């Protein structure tokens, strides 16, 4: 290959990557006076009809998409023993490299990259094309602030075949259905994009392991999003978005990239974020000068989706030792006059209660609290060149009753205090609890046994914080923390 200097009228002047079946070069196309990226199939594989056909299919799929957030293809052909195609050359770096340099990305930067990637992925899905290998190294960031999806080497037309015999993709970003060898669809790409978004927010992969089986077990059974609640700087809306992409059950995820884009735009509208290509370009040039949003989220209002990720069930396969995840549905009744509901709601948000309640019930709202989270006051987003402070905020002093004391607004207090569990709910008031679990389990409320599921009635308990424990001898013990608020 060292003797290869030109192919298809494209002059080769730099090797970029050497893969098992392909070689990637930086080239120059004199006829149009432009730099291109040249992908060449090794001669020994060009003679294999199936590999050559797959290589040709990749070129044709890219040509079909034609979107600003997907690398464009310029040429495809054969010359001597070589098959090749040329795409636009992106002068910049991969998202993987950007994360390595910056660790956790600023919130608006992560939001913008996710939005642009979702737009490119939507264009592919609209053409009935699956990428099947979405990950940080396949997302390019140009020095001009452009975001581009690349490497459609594993992409395929979405065919109605019931099974896929081949398990393909990159371990850390595979969806549960990819691991199980099931037929793939757009939901799998969305899961992989969720893993990528998690890594943008934290600087670490959503799933990790020392072996293939470790990765499989993590993807099938672990909920990485709970770690985002330990990062108060991440707004709850972004956590919910990440959670919904990473649901184990694909029907619980976003049903399309359009839904994801809608929620990202809703988030931007709420906080008046107006980030664009130029802002990303400035960040790449001077990341140390970038000021990001700082929002201390009210975790009380954002945990119903966390529990749903723990609810997701993956069908047991004989080759895997995956555990079934408990489906837990807990409903707390309380008065709207005591707590104001957050304005933000995800489009097509999964309902917290999957079974109908009695017609005479007086449900107001359901809330599930991660056992490591604490109620916090919200701090207004800081004004930056890339984000404006939300308007129509309450500027007058608001008073919140909490165990006989008055809490001032965050604007007037420099020290944020967290109400204790005892001060939130008087023990003399009652709340209600409904539990549904699949498979069956013996349920403990704190240390008291409630019996074995299913339960046919709603339980009446004192308002407050409780630890629910689910035990089934065939599965690991599962614990979650709930807060029950007083009724009317």
C-alpha positions as CSV (number, residue, x, y, z in Angstrom):
1,X,0.0,0.0,0.0
2,X,3.0,2.3,0.4
3,X,3.2,2.5,-3.5
4,X,-0.4,3.8,-3.7
5,X,-0.1,7.4,-4.6
6,X,-3.3,8.2,-6.4
7,X,-6.6,6.5,-7.0
8,X,-9.7,7.7,-8.9
9,X,-8.0,11.0,-9.6
10,X,-7.4,11.6,-5.9
11,X,-3.9,12.2,-4.8
12,X,-3.0,10.5,-1.5
13,X,-0.7,12.4,0.8
14,X,-1.4,11.2,4.4
15,X,-2.4,7.9,6.0
16,X,-5.0,8.4,8.8
17,X,-6.1,4.9,9.9
18,X,-5.3,1.3,9.0
19,X,-8.2,-1.1,9.7
20,X,-8.6,-4.8,9.3
21,X,-10.4,-4.5,6.0
22,X,-9.9,-0.9,5.0
23,X,-7.3,1.9,4.8
24,X,-8.2,5.5,5.4
25,X,-6.2,8.4,3.8
26,X,-6.3,12.1,3.6
27,X,-6.3,13.0,-0.1
28,X,-6.7,15.9,-2.5
29,X,-9.0,16.1,-5.5
30,X,-7.4,18.4,-8.1
31,X,-10.4,18.6,-10.3
32,X,-12.5,20.3,-7.7
33,X,-9.6,21.6,-5.6
34,X,-10.7,20.1,-2.3
35,X,-9.4,17.9,0.4
36,X,-11.2,14.6,0.9
37,X,-11.1,11.6,3.1
38,X,-10.4,8.5,1.1
39,X,-11.6,5.0,2.3
40,X,-10.0,2.1,0.4
41,X,-10.9,-1.6,0.7
42,X,-7.8,-3.7,0.9
43,X,-7.1,-5.6,-2.3
44,X,-7.4,-9.0,-0.6
45,X,-10.9,-8.2,0.5
46,X,-12.0,-6.6,-2.8
47,X,-12.0,-10.1,-4.3
48,X,-14.6,-11.2,-1.7
49,X,-18.0,-10.5,-3.2
50,X,-19.8,-10.2,0.1
51,X,-17.2,-7.8,1.6
52,X,-17.1,-5.7,-1.6
53,X,-20.9,-5.5,-1.7
54,X,-21.0,-4.3,2.0
55,X,-18.4,-1.7,1.2
56,X,-20.3,-0.5,-1.8
57,X,-23.5,-0.5,0.3
58,X,-21.9,1.8,2.8
59,X,-21.1,4.3,0.1
60,X,-24.6,4.2,-1.3
61,X,-26.2,4.6,2.1
62,X,-24.2,7.7,2.9
63,X,-25.1,9.1,-0.5
64,X,-28.8,8.6,0.2
65,X,-28.8,10.6,3.5
66,X,-27.5,14.1,2.4
67,X,-27.7,16.0,5.6
68,X,-25.5,18.8,7.2
69,X,-24.9,16.5,10.2
70,X,-23.8,13.5,8.2
71,X,-20.5,13.3,6.3
72,X,-21.1,13.8,2.6
73,X,-19.9,11.4,0.0
74,X,-18.2,12.7,-3.2
75,X,-17.2,9.7,-5.2
76,X,-17.2,5.9,-5.4
77,X,-15.5,3.5,-7.7
78,X,-13.1,0.7,-8.5
79,X,-9.6,1.0,-9.9
80,X,-7.4,-2.0,-10.5
81,X,-7.5,-4.3,-7.4
82,X,-9.0,-1.4,-5.2
83,X,-12.5,-0.4,-4.3
84,X,-12.8,3.1,-2.8
85,X,-15.0,6.0,-2.0
86,X,-14.3,9.6,-1.0
87,X,-16.1,11.7,1.5
88,X,-15.7,15.2,2.8
89,X,-12.7,15.7,5.0
90,X,-13.5,17.1,8.5
91,X,-10.7,19.2,9.9
92,X,-11.2,18.7,13.6
93,X,-11.4,15.9,16.1
94,X,-13.7,13.1,17.2
95,X,-16.2,13.6,20.1
96,X,-14.2,10.8,21.9
97,X,-11.0,13.0,21.7
98,X,-12.9,16.0,22.9
99,X,-14.3,14.2,25.9
100,X,-10.8,12.9,26.7
101,X,-9.4,16.4,26.6
102,X,-12.3,18.1,28.6
103,X,-13.7,15.2,30.6
104,X,-17.3,16.2,31.3
105,X,-18.4,18.7,28.7
106,X,-20.2,21.9,29.6
107,X,-23.9,21.4,29.7
108,X,-24.7,23.6,26.7
109,X,-22.0,22.0,24.6
110,X,-23.2,18.5,25.4
111,X,-26.8,19.6,24.7
112,X,-25.8,21.1,21.3
113,X,-23.7,18.1,20.2
114,X,-26.6,15.8,21.1
115,X,-29.1,17.9,19.3
116,X,-27.0,18.1,16.1
117,X,-26.2,14.3,16.2
118,X,-29.9,13.6,16.7
119,X,-30.7,15.7,13.7
120,X,-28.3,13.7,11.6
121,X,-29.5,10.4,12.9
122,X,-33.1,11.4,12.2
123,X,-32.1,12.0,8.5
124,X,-30.7,8.5,8.4
125,X,-33.8,7.0,10.0
126,X,-36.1,8.9,7.7
127,X,-34.3,7.1,4.8
128,X,-34.9,3.8,6.6
129,X,-31.1,3.5,7.4
130,X,-29.8,2.3,10.8
131,X,-26.3,3.3,11.8
132,X,-25.8,0.4,14.3
133,X,-22.5,1.8,15.8
134,X,-23.2,5.3,17.3
135,X,-20.4,6.2,19.7
136,X,-18.1,9.2,20.4
137,X,-15.4,8.1,17.9
138,X,-18.0,8.1,15.1
139,X,-19.1,11.7,15.8
140,X,-16.8,14.3,14.3
141,X,-16.5,17.9,15.6
142,X,-15.0,20.3,13.0
143,X,-12.9,23.3,14.1
144,X,-15.7,25.4,12.6
145,X,-18.2,24.0,15.1
146,X,-19.9,21.5,12.8
147,X,-21.1,18.1,14.2
148,X,-21.1,15.2,11.7
149,X,-21.9,11.5,12.0
150,X,-19.5,9.3,10.2
151,X,-18.5,5.6,9.6
152,X,-21.6,3.9,8.3
153,X,-19.6,0.7,7.9
154,X,-22.0,-1.3,10.0
155,X,-25.1,0.6,8.7
156,X,-27.8,-1.3,7.0
157,X,-31.3,-0.8,5.6
158,X,-33.9,-1.7,8.1
159,X,-35.3,-5.0,6.9
160,X,-38.2,-6.9,8.3
161,X,-36.2,-10.0,9.2
162,X,-37.1,-11.4,12.7
163,X,-33.5,-12.2,13.7
164,X,-30.0,-11.0,13.1
165,X,-27.5,-13.8,13.5
166,X,-24.6,-11.4,13.8
167,X,-23.9,-9.4,17.0
168,X,-22.1,-6.3,15.8
169,X,-21.2,-2.9,17.2
170,X,-18.9,-1.5,19.9
171,X,-19.4,-3.2,23.3
172,X,-19.7,-0.2,25.5
173,X,-22.4,1.4,23.3
174,X,-24.4,-1.6,22.3
175,X,-28.1,-1.7,23.1
176,X,-29.6,-4.6,25.1
177,X,-31.3,-6.0,21.9
178,X,-27.9,-5.9,20.1
179,X,-26.4,-8.0,22.8
180,X,-29.2,-10.5,22.6
181,X,-28.9,-10.8,18.9
182,X,-32.4,-9.5,18.2
183,X,-33.5,-7.6,15.1
184,X,-32.4,-4.0,15.4
185,X,-34.4,-0.9,14.7
186,X,-34.1,2.9,15.4
187,X,-34.5,2.4,19.1
188,X,-31.1,0.7,19.2
189,X,-29.4,3.7,17.7
190,X,-31.2,5.9,20.3
191,X,-29.8,3.7,23.1
192,X,-26.3,4.0,21.8
193,X,-26.8,7.8,21.5
194,X,-27.9,7.8,25.1
195,X,-24.7,6.1,26.2
196,X,-22.8,8.7,24.2
197,X,-24.7,11.6,25.9
198,X,-24.0,10.1,29.3
199,X,-20.3,10.1,28.5
200,X,-20.5,13.7,27.4
201,X,-22.1,14.7,30.8
202,X,-19.8,12.7,33.0
203,X,-16.6,12.1,31.1
204,X,-16.9,8.3,31.6
205,X,-18.7,5.6,29.7
206,X,-22.1,4.6,30.8
207,X,-21.1,0.9,30.8
208,X,-17.8,-0.6,31.5
209,X,-16.2,-4.0,32.3
210,X,-13.1,-6.2,32.1
211,X,-14.6,-8.7,29.7
212,X,-17.3,-9.1,27.1
213,X,-19.6,-10.7,29.7
214,X,-19.0,-7.8,32.1
215,X,-20.2,-5.4,29.4
216,X,-23.2,-7.6,28.6
217,X,-24.2,-7.8,32.3
218,X,-23.8,-4.0,32.8
219,X,-25.9,-3.1,29.7
220,X,-28.6,-5.6,30.5
221,X,-28.9,-4.9,34.3
222,X,-27.2,-1.7,35.4
223,X,-28.7,1.8,35.6
224,X,-25.9,4.3,35.1
225,X,-28.2,7.4,35.1
226,X,-28.5,7.2,38.9
227,X,-25.0,8.6,39.0
228,X,-26.2,11.8,37.3
229,X,-28.2,12.6,40.4
230,X,-25.0,13.0,42.3
231,X,-24.1,15.8,39.9
232,X,-26.3,18.7,41.0
233,X,-25.0,20.9,38.2
234,X,-26.8,18.6,35.6
235,X,-30.4,19.9,35.2
236,X,-33.1,17.3,35.9
237,X,-34.5,17.7,32.4
238,X,-31.2,16.6,30.9
239,X,-31.1,13.7,33.3
240,X,-34.6,12.7,32.2
241,X,-33.7,12.9,28.6
242,X,-30.6,10.7,29.1
243,X,-32.7,8.3,31.2
244,X,-35.3,7.9,28.5
245,X,-32.7,7.1,25.8
246,X,-31.2,4.4,28.1
247,X,-34.4,2.6,29.0
248,X,-33.8,-1.2,28.9
249,X,-37.1,-1.9,27.2
250,X,-36.9,-0.2,23.8
251,X,-40.6,0.7,23.7
252,X,-40.0,2.9,26.8
253,X,-37.3,4.9,24.9
254,X,-38.0,7.8,22.6
255,X,-40.0,6.5,19.7
256,X,-38.1,8.6,17.2
257,X,-35.3,11.1,16.9
258,X,-38.0,13.7,16.4
259,X,-39.3,13.2,19.9
260,X,-35.8,13.5,21.3
261,X,-35.2,16.7,19.3
262,X,-38.5,18.1,20.6
263,X,-37.5,17.6,24.2
264,X,-34.0,19.1,23.6
265,X,-35.7,22.2,22.1
266,X,-38.1,22.4,25.0
267,X,-35.2,22.3,27.4
268,X,-33.4,25.1,25.5
269,X,-36.6,27.2,25.4
270,X,-37.1,26.9,29.1
271,X,-33.6,28.1,29.9
272,X,-33.3,30.3,26.9
273,X,-30.2,28.6,25.6
274,X,-29.2,29.8,22.2
275,X,-26.1,27.9,21.3
276,X,-25.0,27.5,17.7
277,X,-22.1,26.4,15.5
278,X,-20.2,29.6,16.2
279,X,-20.4,29.1,20.0
280,X,-19.0,25.5,19.6
281,X,-16.2,26.9,17.5
282,X,-15.3,29.4,20.2
283,X,-15.4,26.7,22.8
284,X,-13.0,24.6,20.8
285,X,-10.6,27.6,20.5
286,X,-10.8,28.7,24.1
287,X,-12.5,26.2,26.3
288,X,-11.2,27.7,29.5
289,X,-13.2,30.9,28.8
290,X,-16.5,29.1,28.4
291,X,-19.0,29.7,31.2
292,X,-21.7,27.1,31.5
293,X,-25.1,26.9,33.1
294,X,-25.1,26.1,36.8
295,X,-28.4,24.7,38.0
296,X,-28.9,23.0,41.3
297,X,-31.8,20.7,40.5
298,X,-34.7,19.9,42.7
299,X,-34.3,16.2,42.7
300,X,-37.8,15.7,44.4
301,X,-39.4,16.5,41.0
302,X,-37.4,14.3,38.7
303,X,-37.0,10.7,39.8
304,X,-40.0,8.9,38.3
305,X,-37.9,8.1,35.2
306,X,-35.0,6.8,37.3
307,X,-37.2,4.1,38.8
308,X,-38.5,3.2,35.4
309,X,-35.0,2.4,34.3
310,X,-34.8,-0.1,37.2
311,X,-38.2,-1.3,36.1
312,X,-37.0,-2.3,32.6
313,X,-37.0,-6.1,31.9
314,X,-34.8,-8.0,29.5
315,X,-35.9,-11.4,28.4
316,X,-33.7,-14.1,29.9
317,X,-31.4,-15.9,27.3
318,X,-29.7,-19.3,27.9
319,X,-26.3,-17.9,27.0
320,X,-26.5,-15.1,29.5
321,X,-26.9,-15.0,33.2
322,X,-28.7,-11.7,33.3
323,X,-31.0,-10.9,36.1
324,X,-34.6,-9.7,35.7
325,X,-35.2,-6.1,36.9
326,X,-38.1,-5.5,39.3
327,X,-41.0,-3.5,38.0
328,X,-41.8,-1.2,40.9
329,X,-44.7,1.3,40.8
330,X,-45.2,3.5,43.8
331,X,-47.8,6.1,44.0
332,X,-47.9,8.9,46.6
333,X,-50.9,11.1,47.1
334,X,-50.5,14.7,48.2
335,X,-52.1,18.2,47.8
336,X,-51.2,20.5,45.0
337,X,-51.5,23.4,47.5
338,X,-48.3,22.3,49.2
339,X,-46.0,21.7,46.3
340,X,-46.0,23.3,42.9
341,X,-45.5,21.0,39.9
342,X,-42.5,21.7,37.7
343,X,-43.4,23.2,34.4
344,X,-41.2,20.9,32.3
345,X,-42.6,17.7,31.0
346,X,-41.1,15.3,28.4
347,X,-43.1,14.6,25.3
348,X,-44.7,11.2,25.4
349,X,-43.3,10.8,28.9
350,X,-44.0,7.2,30.2
351,X,-46.7,7.1,32.8
352,X,-45.6,6.3,36.4
353,X,-48.6,4.1,37.0
354,X,-49.1,1.2,34.5
355,X,-52.2,-0.2,36.2
356,X,-55.5,1.6,36.5
357,X,-56.5,2.9,40.0
358,X,-59.9,2.8,41.5
359,X,-62.3,5.4,40.0
360,X,-62.9,7.1,43.3
361,X,-59.2,7.6,44.0
362,X,-57.9,11.2,44.4
363,X,-54.3,10.9,43.0
364,X,-52.6,14.3,42.6
365,X,-49.0,13.3,41.7
366,X,-46.5,10.5,42.0
367,X,-42.9,10.9,43.1
368,X,-40.0,8.5,43.5
369,X,-36.8,9.6,45.2
370,X,-33.4,8.1,44.7
371,X,-32.1,7.1,48.1
372,X,-28.9,9.2,47.7
373,X,-30.7,12.4,46.6
374,X,-31.7,15.3,48.8
375,X,-34.2,18.1,48.2
376,X,-32.5,21.3,47.1
377,X,-33.3,24.8,46.1
378,X,-32.8,25.8,42.5
379,X,-30.2,28.4,41.6
380,X,-31.0,30.5,38.5
381,X,-28.9,29.8,35.4
382,X,-25.9,32.2,35.3
383,X,-25.9,34.6,32.3
384,X,-23.3,33.7,29.8
385,X,-22.7,34.7,26.1
386,X,-24.3,31.4,25.2
387,X,-27.3,31.3,27.6
388,X,-29.7,33.8,28.8
389,X,-31.3,33.8,32.2
390,X,-34.9,32.5,32.1
391,X,-37.5,35.3,32.2
392,X,-40.8,35.5,34.1
393,X,-39.1,34.0,37.2
394,X,-40.6,34.9,40.6
395,X,-38.7,37.9,41.9
396,X,-40.6,38.5,45.1
397,X,-39.8,36.6,48.2
398,X,-41.5,33.3,48.5
399,X,-42.0,31.5,51.8
400,X,-42.1,27.7,52.2
401,X,-43.4,26.1,55.3
402,X,-40.9,23.6,56.7
403,X,-41.2,22.4,60.3
404,X,-42.3,25.9,61.6
405,X,-39.5,27.8,59.9
406,X,-39.5,30.1,56.8
407,X,-37.0,29.6,54.0
408,X,-36.1,32.6,51.9
409,X,-35.5,32.5,48.2
410,X,-32.1,31.4,46.8
411,X,-31.6,35.0,45.7
412,X,-31.5,36.3,49.3
413,X,-29.6,33.4,50.9
414,X,-26.0,32.7,50.1
415,X,-26.0,29.3,51.9
416,X,-28.4,26.6,50.7
417,X,-29.8,24.4,53.4
418,X,-31.4,21.1,52.9
419,X,-34.6,20.3,54.9
420,X,-34.2,17.2,57.0
421,X,-36.5,14.2,56.5
422,X,-38.2,14.9,59.7
423,X,-39.1,18.5,58.8
424,X,-40.7,17.7,55.5
425,X,-43.8,15.7,56.5
426,X,-45.6,15.6,59.9
427,X,-45.9,12.0,60.9
428,X,-49.5,12.5,61.9
429,X,-50.6,12.9,58.2
430,X,-51.3,9.9,55.9
431,X,-50.3,9.1,52.4
432,X,-51.0,6.2,50.0
433,X,-48.8,3.6,48.4
434,X,-49.5,1.2,45.5
435,X,-46.9,-1.4,44.6
436,X,-46.7,-3.6,41.6
437,X,-43.8,-6.0,40.9
438,X,-42.9,-8.5,38.2
439,X,-41.7,-11.1,38.9
440,X,-43.1,-11.7,42.3
441,X,-41.2,-10.6,45.4
442,X,-41.5,-10.4,49.2
443,X,-41.8,-6.6,49.9
444,X,-40.4,-4.9,53.0
445,X,-41.3,-1.3,54.0
446,X,-38.2,-0.3,56.1
447,X,-37.8,-3.5,58.1
448,X,-41.5,-4.5,58.2
449,X,-42.7,-7.2,55.8
450,X,-45.7,-6.2,53.7
451,X,-46.1,-9.8,52.3
452,X,-45.7,-11.2,48.8
453,X,-46.8,-9.5,45.6
454,X,-49.2,-9.1,43.9
455,X,-51.1,-6.7,46.3
456,X,-54.7,-6.1,45.5
457,X,-55.2,-2.9,47.5
458,X,-53.6,0.5,48.0
459,X,-51.8,0.8,51.3
460,X,-52.3,3.7,53.7
461,X,-49.1,4.8,55.5
462,X,-47.7,7.8,57.4
463,X,-46.2,10.4,55.2
464,X,-42.4,10.4,55.1
465,X,-39.4,8.7,53.7
466,X,-39.3,4.9,53.4
467,X,-36.9,2.2,52.1
468,X,-38.6,-0.5,50.0
469,X,-36.9,-3.8,49.7
470,X,-37.8,-6.5,47.2
471,X,-36.6,-10.1,47.7
472,X,-36.9,-13.1,45.4
473,X,-34.5,-16.0,45.9
474,X,-33.9,-16.2,42.1
475,X,-32.6,-12.6,41.8
476,X,-30.4,-10.1,43.7
477,X,-32.1,-8.1,46.4
478,X,-33.5,-4.8,45.1
479,X,-33.8,-1.6,47.2
480,X,-35.3,1.8,46.4
481,X,-36.3,4.8,48.5
482,X,-39.7,6.5,48.2
483,X,-41.2,9.6,49.7
484,X,-44.9,9.6,50.6
485,X,-46.6,13.0,50.9
486,X,-49.7,13.8,52.9
487,X,-53.1,13.7,51.2
488,X,-55.8,16.5,51.2
